[in-house]
Amino acid sequence: MIKYDRPLDIYRAMSKPNFLLVEHGGARKQFTFEVLKKKGVNIFLVCTVVPPWLKTLLPEGNIFVTDTYNSVKLLSDTVSFFEAKKMKIDAIGTFYEHTVVQTADIAKALNLEGIDPGAARRSSHNKLLMRIVCRNAKIPTPAFEVVRGLELRRFIQTIKKIGLPCVIKPIFGAESYGTVKIEKYSDLMSAVNEIKLNTSSDKKEVFKNFTETFLVEKYLQGPVVSVDGLVQHKRVMVAGMVEFVMGPEPRFTQEANYIPTRFDNSVCVSCIDMAKRVIHTLGFDNCGFHCELRITPEGPVLIEIAARLPGGPLQPGYQKAYGVDLTSALVDIWLGRKVNLKPNLKNYILQKAVFPRKNGKIINVKGLRKIKKIKGIWDFSKISNKGEIVVTYPDIPKPFYYYAAAAQNPDLLDLLSNKIESTVRFEIF
């Protein structure tokens, strides 16, 4: 752990605003600590588990552990922690989907900047509540029914009301775990067994509070996009749009994304207008947003909207595409500073995880040395290794590798992508 051992260090720490980050979000979100340090804040963290990598980033006394999934316990332990230090919290925030509501509760209780707890609960944190509010406001959403429990008979009765094909999804979740498309009734038994496996707390901690409530939604055709950005004092600032490339159905894994999208301007305008309408309807303010839409022949339809910034690699993607730092801007909102998103770049970005398409064992990996010489790659990570057993759908697959590429126009980006994927080869037996 880092420890302050000089009087000047202590003075500087005391002179900074005290910022509490709720959950670290895993190793992929280490960059948020670098952003916070640049903001000149004294960083505190509350989390459920302290991973080894975190111990090099914060002083030991700035971290405390509690159940961040429990709003009552989290608030009590937070107030106690800071009172024991005779310090006050100047700002609070989270970049982790599953602590948005709890963070909103604390911000409201302490009169700090942040999204209203009611609005936070009307987000994808509770997909059913989000659907009901949007349906009542005449916002296009898929037809849906609710199922309590995993009894096969109930699913059959409910699916008959919606029709096939349909999508089963938990009312809250993570990374599409538990979300399955049903095309025929004979698929239902295996789908329910898979859902049971993937919505257990052993698979994902987020499901520790799951009450086995599911939505059964009408399946809609069309590509998936997201509209992303920030809201401050009811002013919606759109950073841009992302076009997703989805993995094979009936699962809904996001395998790649383009920034900007490859759609014409009229489609983009209709999607942005839809996102703004949803944001105002749900009451989002002083937060990030990530609004996923499906573009149907009748126009954009809301899939879901999260009261947070886009996750995974999308924030670095926006920075490479447009030069906007969404993480830094959201911290400014929490600190009460006025924010303006001003793009200063125009690049075309592809971020892609390359997945196996058949089961087997990796017997050889080629081209990794050559990849370093290809211009335009700004991120690359080998995820699987020689000798590993790989699986594909219906099991949840692990990617071979991930890459992020940038070019000055879409044609050059396609050429660059083809070059990368023809260079790196994973041989399966």
C-alpha positions as CSV (number, residue, x, y, z in Angstrom):
1,M,0.0,0.0,0.0
2,I,1.1,3.6,-0.6
3,K,1.7,5.5,2.7
4,Y,2.1,9.2,3.2
5,D,5.3,9.8,5.1
6,R,6.0,13.5,4.5
7,P,4.2,16.5,6.1
8,L,3.9,18.1,2.6
9,D,2.1,15.0,1.2
10,I,-0.4,15.2,4.1
11,Y,-1.0,18.9,3.6
12,R,-1.6,18.5,-0.2
13,A,-4.0,15.6,0.5
14,M,-5.9,17.7,3.0
15,S,-6.2,20.7,0.6
16,K,-7.8,18.6,-2.2
17,P,-11.6,17.9,-2.5
18,N,-12.4,14.5,-1.0
19,F,-13.8,12.2,-3.8
20,L,-15.4,8.9,-3.0
21,L,-15.4,6.3,-5.8
22,V,-17.9,3.5,-5.2
23,E,-16.4,0.2,-6.6
24,H,-13.3,0.0,-8.8
25,G,-15.1,-1.9,-11.6
26,G,-12.2,-4.4,-12.1
27,A,-8.8,-4.1,-13.6
28,R,-10.2,-2.9,-17.0
29,K,-11.1,0.4,-15.3
30,Q,-7.8,1.2,-13.7
31,F,-7.7,4.2,-16.1
32,T,-10.4,5.9,-14.0
33,F,-7.9,6.4,-11.1
34,E,-5.5,8.1,-13.5
35,V,-8.3,10.5,-14.5
36,L,-9.1,11.2,-10.9
37,K,-5.5,11.9,-10.0
38,K,-5.4,14.5,-12.8
39,K,-8.4,16.2,-11.4
40,G,-6.6,17.1,-8.2
41,V,-8.9,15.2,-5.8
42,N,-8.1,13.2,-2.7
43,I,-9.4,9.7,-3.8
44,F,-11.2,7.4,-1.5
45,L,-12.6,4.0,-2.5
46,V,-15.3,1.8,-1.1
47,C,-15.5,-1.7,-2.5
48,T,-16.4,-5.3,-1.6
49,V,-13.0,-6.8,-2.4
50,V,-9.6,-5.2,-2.6
51,P,-7.6,-6.7,-5.5
52,P,-3.8,-6.8,-5.5
53,W,-3.4,-4.2,-8.3
54,L,-5.4,-1.7,-6.3
55,K,-2.9,-1.6,-3.5
56,T,-0.4,0.3,-5.6
57,L,-2.8,3.0,-6.6
58,L,-4.2,4.3,-3.3
59,P,-3.0,4.8,0.2
60,E,-4.2,2.0,2.6
61,G,-6.2,4.4,4.7
62,N,-8.2,5.7,1.7
63,I,-9.9,2.3,1.1
64,F,-12.7,0.7,3.1
65,V,-14.6,-2.5,2.5
66,T,-18.4,-3.1,2.8
67,D,-21.3,-4.6,0.9
68,T,-21.7,-2.1,-1.9
69,Y,-24.8,-3.9,-3.2
70,N,-26.7,-2.9,0.0
71,S,-27.7,0.8,0.1
72,V,-28.4,0.8,3.8
73,K,-25.1,-0.8,4.9
74,L,-23.1,1.2,2.3
75,L,-24.5,4.6,3.5
76,S,-24.0,3.7,7.2
77,D,-20.4,2.5,6.7
78,T,-19.5,5.5,4.4
79,V,-20.7,8.1,6.9
80,S,-19.0,6.2,9.8
81,F,-15.7,6.0,7.8
82,F,-15.5,9.7,7.1
83,E,-16.7,10.8,10.5
84,A,-13.9,8.7,12.1
85,K,-11.4,10.6,10.0
86,K,-13.1,13.9,10.8
87,M,-13.5,14.6,7.1
88,K,-16.3,15.4,4.8
89,I,-17.2,14.0,1.3
90,D,-17.1,16.7,-1.3
91,A,-18.1,14.5,-4.3
92,I,-19.1,10.9,-5.0
93,G,-19.4,8.8,-8.2
94,T,-19.2,5.4,-9.7
95,F,-18.3,3.9,-13.1
96,Y,-19.7,0.5,-12.3
97,E,-23.2,-0.4,-13.6
98,H,-24.3,-2.3,-10.4
99,T,-23.6,0.5,-7.9
100,V,-25.3,3.4,-9.8
101,V,-28.4,3.3,-7.6
102,Q,-26.5,2.9,-4.3
103,T,-24.2,5.8,-5.2
104,A,-27.3,7.9,-6.1
105,D,-28.7,7.1,-2.7
106,I,-25.6,8.4,-0.9
107,A,-25.3,11.5,-3.1
108,K,-28.9,12.4,-2.3
109,A,-28.5,11.7,1.4
110,L,-25.4,13.9,1.6
111,N,-26.7,16.6,-0.8
112,L,-24.0,16.0,-3.3
113,E,-24.1,16.3,-7.1
114,G,-25.5,13.2,-8.8
115,I,-28.5,11.5,-10.5
116,D,-31.7,11.4,-8.5
117,P,-32.2,7.9,-6.9
118,G,-35.6,7.5,-8.5
119,A,-34.2,8.2,-12.0
120,A,-31.3,5.8,-11.3
121,R,-33.9,3.1,-10.6
122,R,-35.8,3.9,-13.8
123,S,-32.7,2.9,-15.8
124,S,-31.5,-0.5,-16.9
125,H,-30.8,-1.2,-13.3
126,N,-34.5,-2.3,-13.3
127,K,-35.4,-3.1,-16.9
128,L,-39.1,-3.7,-16.0
129,L,-39.5,-0.3,-14.4
130,M,-37.7,1.3,-17.3
131,R,-40.0,-0.5,-19.8
132,I,-43.2,0.6,-17.9
133,V,-42.2,4.2,-17.7
134,C,-41.2,4.4,-21.3
135,R,-44.4,2.5,-22.4
136,N,-46.5,5.0,-20.5
137,A,-44.8,7.8,-22.3
138,K,-45.4,6.2,-25.8
139,I,-41.7,5.6,-26.4
140,P,-41.3,2.7,-28.8
141,T,-40.2,-0.4,-26.9
142,P,-40.6,-4.1,-27.6
143,A,-43.8,-5.7,-26.4
144,F,-43.1,-7.5,-23.2
145,E,-44.5,-9.7,-20.4
146,V,-43.2,-10.5,-16.9
147,V,-42.3,-14.0,-15.6
148,R,-41.5,-14.8,-11.9
149,G,-39.4,-17.8,-11.4
150,L,-37.9,-20.3,-13.8
151,E,-40.8,-22.7,-14.1
152,L,-41.0,-24.0,-17.7
153,R,-44.8,-23.9,-17.8
154,R,-44.9,-20.2,-16.9
155,F,-42.5,-19.4,-19.7
156,I,-44.6,-21.3,-22.2
157,Q,-47.8,-19.5,-21.2
158,T,-46.0,-16.1,-21.4
159,I,-44.3,-16.8,-24.7
160,K,-47.7,-17.6,-26.2
161,K,-48.8,-14.0,-25.4
162,I,-45.7,-12.5,-27.0
163,G,-45.2,-14.9,-29.9
164,L,-42.0,-16.4,-31.4
165,P,-39.2,-15.4,-31.8
166,C,-38.8,-13.7,-28.4
167,V,-36.1,-12.8,-26.0
168,I,-35.8,-13.8,-22.3
169,K,-33.8,-11.5,-20.1
170,P,-33.4,-10.9,-16.3
171,I,-34.8,-7.6,-15.2
172,F,-31.2,-6.7,-14.3
173,G,-28.0,-8.4,-15.3
174,A,-24.4,-8.1,-16.6
175,E,-22.8,-8.5,-20.0
176,S,-25.9,-10.3,-21.5
177,Y,-25.7,-13.1,-18.9
178,G,-29.1,-14.9,-18.8
179,T,-30.3,-13.2,-22.0
180,V,-31.4,-15.7,-24.7
181,K,-33.4,-15.6,-27.9
182,I,-36.1,-18.3,-28.2
183,E,-37.0,-19.3,-31.8
184,K,-39.1,-22.5,-31.1
185,Y,-40.6,-24.1,-28.1
186,S,-38.2,-27.1,-28.3
187,D,-35.4,-24.7,-27.4
188,L,-37.0,-23.6,-24.2
189,M,-35.8,-26.4,-21.8
190,S,-32.1,-26.0,-22.7
191,A,-32.5,-22.2,-22.5
192,V,-34.0,-22.3,-19.0
193,N,-31.1,-24.6,-17.8
194,E,-28.6,-22.1,-19.3
195,I,-30.3,-19.2,-17.7
196,K,-30.2,-20.9,-14.3
197,L,-26.5,-21.4,-14.7
198,N,-25.7,-17.9,-15.9
199,T,-27.8,-16.0,-13.4
200,S,-26.3,-17.6,-10.3
201,S,-24.3,-15.6,-7.9
202,D,-21.4,-18.1,-8.4
203,K,-21.3,-17.0,-12.0
204,K,-21.7,-13.2,-11.4
205,E,-21.8,-11.5,-8.0
206,V,-24.4,-9.0,-9.3
207,F,-27.0,-11.8,-9.2
208,K,-26.7,-12.1,-5.4
209,N,-29.9,-10.0,-5.1
210,F,-31.7,-11.4,-8.1
211,T,-35.3,-12.5,-7.5
212,E,-35.7,-14.5,-10.6
213,T,-37.9,-12.0,-12.4
214,F,-37.6,-12.0,-16.1
215,L,-38.9,-10.1,-19.1
216,V,-40.1,-12.0,-22.2
217,E,-39.8,-9.5,-25.0
218,K,-40.8,-9.6,-28.7
219,Y,-37.7,-10.1,-30.8
220,L,-37.0,-7.2,-33.2
221,Q,-34.9,-7.3,-36.3
222,G,-32.3,-4.7,-37.0
223,P,-28.8,-3.5,-36.1
224,V,-28.0,-2.3,-32.6
225,V,-26.5,1.1,-31.8
226,S,-25.9,3.2,-28.7
227,V,-26.1,6.9,-28.2
228,D,-23.7,8.0,-25.4
229,G,-22.9,11.1,-23.5
230,L,-23.6,13.2,-20.4
231,V,-26.4,15.2,-18.8
232,Q,-25.7,18.2,-16.7
233,H,-28.5,20.4,-15.3
234,K,-30.9,18.9,-17.8
235,R,-28.7,19.7,-20.7
236,V,-28.0,16.6,-22.8
237,M,-24.6,16.4,-24.4
238,V,-24.2,13.7,-27.0
239,A,-20.7,12.4,-27.5
240,G,-21.6,10.2,-30.5
241,M,-23.0,6.9,-31.6
242,V,-21.7,3.4,-31.6
243,E,-22.6,0.6,-34.0
244,F,-22.4,-2.8,-32.5
245,V,-21.5,-6.1,-34.3
246,M,-23.3,-8.9,-32.5
247,G,-22.2,-12.5,-32.1
248,P,-24.3,-15.4,-33.4
249,E,-27.8,-15.7,-32.2
250,P,-29.6,-16.8,-30.0
251,R,-27.0,-15.1,-27.6
252,F,-26.4,-11.4,-27.6
253,T,-22.7,-11.0,-27.2
254,Q,-21.3,-7.7,-28.5
255,E,-18.2,-8.7,-30.4
256,A,-17.2,-5.5,-32.1
257,N,-18.1,-1.8,-32.5
258,Y,-17.6,1.0,-34.9
259,I,-17.3,4.7,-33.9
260,P,-18.9,6.5,-35.7
261,T,-21.6,4.2,-37.1
262,R,-21.8,3.3,-40.8
263,F,-25.4,4.6,-41.1
264,D,-26.5,7.7,-42.9
265,N,-27.1,11.0,-41.1
266,S,-30.9,10.7,-41.1
267,V,-30.7,7.4,-39.1
268,C,-28.3,8.9,-36.6
269,V,-30.5,12.0,-36.1
270,S,-33.5,9.9,-35.4
271,C,-31.5,7.8,-32.9
272,I,-30.2,10.8,-31.1
273,D,-33.7,12.4,-30.9
274,M,-35.0,9.1,-29.4
275,A,-32.2,9.0,-26.8
276,K,-32.9,12.6,-25.7
277,R,-36.6,11.8,-25.4
278,V,-35.9,8.7,-23.2
279,I,-33.5,10.7,-21.0
280,H,-36.1,13.4,-20.3
281,T,-38.8,10.9,-19.7
282,L,-36.8,8.9,-17.1
283,G,-35.5,12.1,-15.5
284,F,-31.7,11.5,-16.0
285,D,-29.6,14.4,-14.8
286,N,-26.0,15.0,-13.7
287,C,-24.9,11.6,-14.9
288,G,-23.6,9.7,-17.9
289,F,-25.9,7.8,-20.2
290,H,-25.6,4.8,-22.5
291,C,-28.7,4.3,-24.6
292,E,-29.0,1.1,-26.7
293,L,-31.4,1.1,-29.6
294,R,-32.4,-1.4,-32.3
295,I,-32.9,0.2,-35.7
296,T,-36.0,-1.4,-37.1
297,P,-37.8,-0.7,-40.4
298,E,-40.2,1.5,-38.4
299,G,-37.4,3.4,-36.8
300,P,-35.3,3.2,-33.6
301,V,-36.7,1.2,-30.7
302,L,-35.4,1.4,-27.1
303,I,-33.5,-1.7,-25.9
304,E,-32.3,-0.2,-22.7
305,I,-30.6,2.8,-21.2
306,A,-28.1,2.9,-18.4
307,A,-27.5,6.0,-16.2
308,R,-23.7,5.7,-16.6
309,L,-21.0,6.1,-19.2
310,P,-20.6,3.4,-21.8
311,G,-18.5,0.5,-20.5
312,G,-15.8,-1.7,-21.7
313,P,-13.5,-0.2,-24.4
314,L,-16.1,2.5,-25.5
315,Q,-14.7,5.4,-23.5
316,P,-11.2,5.1,-24.9
317,G,-12.9,4.6,-28.3
318,Y,-14.6,7.9,-28.1
319,Q,-11.4,9.6,-27.0
320,K,-9.6,8.1,-30.1
321,A,-12.4,9.0,-32.4
322,Y,-13.3,12.5,-31.3
323,G,-10.8,13.5,-28.6
324,V,-13.4,13.7,-25.9
325,D,-12.6,12.4,-22.4
326,L,-16.0,11.3,-21.1
327,T,-14.5,10.0,-17.8
328,S,-12.9,13.3,-17.0
329,A,-16.0,15.3,-18.0
330,L,-18.3,13.1,-15.7
331,V,-15.9,13.7,-12.8
332,D,-16.3,17.4,-13.4
333,I,-20.1,17.0,-13.2
334,W,-19.8,15.3,-9.9
335,L,-17.4,18.1,-8.7
336,G,-20.0,20.7,-9.7
337,R,-17.9,22.1,-12.6
338,K,-19.5,23.2,-15.8
339,V,-18.9,20.8,-18.7
340,N,-18.8,21.1,-22.5
341,L,-18.1,18.3,-24.9
342,K,-16.1,19.7,-27.8
343,P,-14.8,17.2,-30.3
344,N,-11.3,18.0,-31.7
345,L,-10.6,14.9,-33.8
346,K,-12.3,12.9,-36.5
347,N,-11.1,9.3,-36.7
348,Y,-12.9,6.1,-37.6
349,I,-12.5,3.4,-34.9
350,L,-13.1,-0.3,-34.9
351,Q,-12.8,-2.2,-31.6
352,K,-13.2,-6.0,-31.9
353,A,-12.9,-9.2,-29.9
354,V,-12.2,-12.1,-32.2
355,F,-14.0,-15.2,-30.9
356,P,-13.7,-18.9,-31.7
357,R,-16.4,-20.3,-34.0
358,K,-15.8,-24.0,-33.1
359,N,-14.9,-25.9,-30.0
360,G,-11.4,-27.5,-29.6
361,K,-7.9,-27.0,-28.5
362,I,-5.6,-24.2,-29.5
363,I,-2.6,-26.0,-31.1
364,N,-0.8,-22.9,-32.6
365,V,-0.8,-19.1,-32.6
366,K,0.8,-17.2,-35.5
367,G,1.4,-13.6,-36.4
368,L,1.7,-11.9,-33.0
369,R,5.2,-10.5,-33.8
370,K,4.0,-9.1,-37.1
371,I,1.0,-7.3,-35.5
372,K,3.3,-4.9,-33.8
373,K,4.5,-3.5,-37.1
374,I,1.0,-2.7,-38.5
375,K,0.3,1.0,-38.3
376,G,-3.1,2.1,-37.1
377,I,-3.5,-0.4,-34.2
378,W,-3.7,1.5,-30.9
379,D,-4.6,-1.4,-28.6
380,F,-4.0,-5.2,-28.9
381,S,-4.4,-7.9,-26.3
382,K,-3.9,-11.7,-26.6
383,I,-6.5,-13.3,-24.4
384,S,-6.3,-17.0,-25.2
385,N,-3.1,-19.1,-25.3
386,K,-1.7,-22.1,-27.0
387,G,-2.9,-25.3,-25.3
388,E,-6.2,-23.9,-24.0
389,I,-9.5,-25.6,-24.6
390,V,-11.9,-23.2,-26.3
391,V,-15.7,-23.3,-26.4
392,T,-18.3,-21.5,-28.4
393,Y,-22.0,-21.0,-28.1
394,P,-24.2,-22.1,-26.3
395,D,-21.3,-21.9,-23.7
396,I,-20.0,-18.4,-23.0
397,P,-16.9,-18.2,-25.2
398,K,-13.6,-16.5,-24.5
399,P,-12.1,-14.4,-27.2
400,F,-8.8,-15.3,-28.9
401,Y,-7.7,-11.7,-28.9
402,Y,-8.9,-8.1,-28.9
403,Y,-7.7,-5.2,-31.1
404,A,-8.6,-1.6,-31.6
405,A,-7.7,0.2,-34.9
406,A,-8.1,3.7,-36.2
407,A,-8.1,5.1,-39.7
408,Q,-8.9,8.4,-41.5
409,N,-11.9,7.0,-43.4
410,P,-14.1,3.8,-43.4
411,D,-12.4,2.2,-46.4
412,L,-9.0,2.4,-44.9
413,L,-10.4,1.0,-41.6
414,D,-11.8,-2.0,-43.5
415,L,-8.5,-2.7,-45.1
416,L,-6.7,-2.4,-41.8
417,S,-9.1,-4.8,-40.1
418,N,-8.7,-7.4,-42.8
419,K,-4.9,-7.1,-42.5
420,I,-5.0,-7.7,-38.8
421,E,-7.3,-10.7,-38.9
422,S,-5.3,-12.3,-41.8
423,T,-2.1,-11.8,-39.8
424,V,-3.1,-13.2,-36.5
425,R,-4.2,-16.9,-36.7
426,F,-5.3,-19.2,-33.9
427,E,-5.3,-22.8,-35.1
428,I,-7.9,-25.2,-33.5
429,F,-7.9,-28.9,-33.4
